[in-house]
């Protein structure tokens, strides 16, 4: 589980945020919606290798994606 601050709150394996995917997460996509979030706030979606491009594209098209880092860098 991820808090909105980005702190990992469990020792359970992190899973991809793509709908229906249960694969281990490899990437953390940090984003915010500038219309409703402060500029320094980051939300996190987790992605496996297979869904990284799809989730990145979804967030990028909306202007929400801020950066992407390996999942081991968020803990």
HELIX and SHEET records of a PDB file:
HELIX    1   1 UNK A   52  UNK A   61  1                                  10    
HELIX    2   2 UNK A   71  UNK A   73  5                                   3    
SHEET    1   A 3 UNK A  43  UNK A  47  0                                        
SHEET    2   A 3 UNK A  27  UNK A  31 -1                                        
SHEET    3   A 3 UNK A  65  UNK A  70 -1                                        
END                                                                             
